[in-house]
Amino acid sequence: MDELQTDDILQQCLNELITELPASRFDYLTELLSTEFEQQHEQLLASGLLPYECMNLLQHCKPVFDKLNFSLTNEDDPFIRYAVIAAISDYFERAQEQVSNAVQQSTTINA
């Protein structure tokens, strides 16, 4: 039997995790990423990190989904859509800040 590569194992694990999640939240985030955050969506898709980042986004957006009682019956509510878009935007801004801080620290240390 062929040994599985680390990337293959990680992908299988992510796929298994996704099947355990409420599909509507994962699908909802994926749809928002593709329509409202096209550039980030394309980058994540090209890098193979889309499922991983969607899992991180699910955790980050969980308080919004829970507070607004997100369900299949109210997924078309524009207020929920805008709240989740704001949470996604916050996630990407925080990620960008972390990268900027790491670059600054790296340049300071190397100077």
PyMOL commands that set and color helices and strands:
alter all, ss='L'
color gray80, all
select helices_A, chain A and resi 6-20+23-36+38-47+50-67+78-110
alter helices_A, ss='H'
color red, helices_A
deselect
rebuild
show_as cartoon
